[in-house]
Amino acid sequence: MRNAALRTKWAAEHARRTWAMGAVREHLAEQPSPAAIRGVARLWVRDILHLADELVGERLNTERHE
């Protein structure tokens, strides 16, 4: 039973990641030049790291109040 639950969770996470990376790839492919592709990729990385930092802060605040 546990293996089935893990497989289901993995499949859902894999599908979400595949969808998200597909959206990023599509956006990068729309760029007019290699330099633009790299620039937009840097913006994606910056934004993702910013989101991660926000979530870490929220998690730390939650853990301190428990």
Salt bridges, closest charged atoms under 4 A:
GLU13 OE2 - LYS9 NZ 3.99
ASP47 OD1 - ARG46 NH2 2.78
GLU54 OE2 - HIS50 NE2 2.81
